């Protein structure tokens, strides 16, 4: 029992707490459950109290910083979008790296945003082969077991939670120029220097020429005049400064008025987020029930972006007889996702983040008349697309683009009806034997509507366009499992499981499009008259497996586990479809030994180890593949040649090959090991685990590049191997534990290394793919770049390291020469350590918590910063670091000179590598629970008011850099993470 301190009173009431409470914590495993004490694998549990603090419309985002070994990457802040979850690194170059999600025991391929986080009881992350092997191929990258809430015996209970708040940008732009005057002076300086330094013009001639070029679209100019200058005077004087007689605002000969707008302020918004959840639960000795309803309105930070979701869940079970129990879990979701396209394309003309964050502060967003007022069309503002059509001027930067206008006039929406359901029947014919059948189904019917407006922008030239699609996803899983538990002489405990699991997946899509809209506000295809097209497609996938597992324990002291699965996948040819995978693990509860009885400060100490093999069938298309609306990376038929169907007038022609198949393709094999300890110390105040792990992927699924002259550019093969290894530490310390005051802190850290062991023999140990290099003995996260050599102090030119004929290094300003003679491999870009930390306090009804995540020791290619450090303007904004550019008076700097005619000022090189270290404040929550005696007078059981904030802040190497986007590169030209600040109330009665 736990020792306790109590005050001396006439009557002392002491409730004994067992040390076994730590060991009895339930861990959800494959096809069953275990206790923390007897569990021999590697797993981490995130419970409802932690999940509910996070304001997420997609549950994957709640894991950030919360679980050791799990890293969350996200480059798309669109409400409802999945995060990229990586469990103990990445095990393959060309195969999928996402974990398997299992909801209430059934594999789930649906949209995670259709799962209401308020319905989740726990998320258990299974990390090693001993934990995941029974799910076979689909668990090779780890498993996230989602368990939804259920009713319990006793009085029916009603819970209601409501929160209201605001969404805003979580990561601001880089520190860019905001003054029109300053930008034009810098743009002029670059043009002027080109004429003087490169063309040899006199200063007087260069001043006149640079002023003329500045107002043209190209060669460093901006294309717009926004200042009115007295007749006969120049906009920029010979001193390089704006004419003091110039006034902001200019009216051209056609009556259009030009003045710059703040594109960021006009594009980004602070929007509403509101969420309401109600659930009723209860039960008796025969049955339990749980009913829930939720509503979420989560609006994005740009117009036309957001998620509205209605969700309902009904879950129950009933004990029909002493030997039969049945149950069902039904979840229905109706959602509307306004999801404007191109926000995840860093250079698209439709990307509002790219344009607003990169455009110079000299351009109007709107078209204005001579009265200086914004023109309107059908009651809406008219946007300037910089194309010479919406107004007479042509923009140098992203002409024909104005995403802010597109977001207003265009419409893009996904309307989804999702049903996720499972049923089970459980028989207990004899003591200890349970035979169960479980069926899971996921149906997602989504309609896609897209309207390209007929008023302005790119689609206006052909009268607007409409695109519609109907997508249906159907997944069905069937499981038949027998479990027999028995004991011999009360010390030998056996838990034997055997079963079958079959899963089928089907995706169908019907699409249509047309141009020239009759009604400019309608996206229905029947509303178009030109270029009508239609198409349809179907994708299928199936797996099945037979499995068995034996758990053994002796006197709750020694534990062993052996599991086996024979798995088949439709992604391989019939002769290569089946694979055999297994795992074994052991554990020793050291604190059960007699020699530990006198060591009272160690409450629990367990040593564990596991080893096993799994398969991976999830090979990807090189660069992804778009079929209709669906953008997929998955190759469902890699063993077959795949073609696009072509022909006309009843005659079929040879189709275009989409992908080359390979009948010899088979399983990628992942061999994993894990050694660790679980412990509880100092009267259970310090709890944690420390684990060393490794995973070797062999016969990797790999798309080998081939010459395009053969009719295709790659072929899928089983080639090479890769290893991920590392160390995890997970600690929780209870600082104070008094009746009215508790305070705990937590920390997790993961140290990880990645190494390519072997590539295809034809590659001679090295594969170079553009700016990336894959080399045996090295990490897969390395770039292959020209090596930056700094700034020539005499000329101000950017310099790069090149090699001469003898292999000797020298500096040159000829980037092309350095590129052909001396590209270098960077160090491993992956962070050396990542994790999370946090603390929570409860004091006399008040509660407060903070949760953070971090990473240290890596580098990242800052592509967004690179574009903002060009040698000329051209309407692209500059980072304020441009003020440090070389001049004859500032020779010793790392920023090259401004010269509109220099070609290689900001060329791709090692110059743009930055530290990927960061500290992110993921959540802050503060609440107050009213005293129970006061609440009971209100006919309530509990009442809590609270304030919560998500994505509160980010510290990184420079403002605007978000290393959470990927392991290798980052930019602000993508949909930024959203900061949410809300207040709420929670009631129980």
Beta strands, then each sheet from edge to edge (+ up, - down):
strand 1: 26-29
strand 2: 32-35
strand 3: 43-47
strand 4: 70-73
strand 5: 84-87
strand 6: 100-103
strand 7: 106-108
strand 8: 120-126
strand 9: 143-148
strand 10: 154-169
strand 11: 227-228
strand 12: 247-248
strand 13: 250-251
strand 14: 257-258
strand 15: 271-283
strand 16: 287-299
strand 17: 306-321
strand 18: 324-338
strand 19: 376-377
strand 20: 380-381
strand 21: 411-427
strand 22: 433-452
strand 23: 465-488
strand 24: 492-517
strand 25: 528-554
strand 26: 558-569
strand 27: 578-589
strand 28: 602-616
strand 29: 620-627
strand 30: 630-634
strand 31: 642-648
strand 32: 651-659
strand 33: 668-681
strand 34: 686-698
strand 35: 701-705
strand 36: 714-718
strand 37: 721-737
strand 38: 741-758
strand 39: 766-769
strand 40: 772-775
strand 41: 784-786
strand 42: 788-791
strand 43: 798-803
strand 44: 809-812
strand 45: 823-825
strand 46: 833-843
strand 47: 846-856
strand 48: 859-862
strand 49: 913-915
strand 50: 918-929
strand 51: 942-955
strand 52: 969-970
strand 53: 978-988
sheet 1: 1+ 2-
sheet 2: 3+ 8- 9+ 6+ 7-
sheet 3: 4+ 5-
sheet 4: 10+ 15- 16+ 17- 18+ 21- 22+ 23- 24+ 25- 26+ 27- 28+ 33- 34+ 37- 38+ 46- 47+ 50- 51+ 53- 10+
sheet 5: 11+ 12-
sheet 6: 13+ 14-
sheet 7: 19+ 20-
sheet 8: 29+ 30-
sheet 9: 31+ 32-
sheet 10: 35+ 36-
sheet 11: 39+ 40-
sheet 12: 41+ 45-
sheet 13: 42+ 43- 44+
sheet 14: 49+ 48- 52-
end
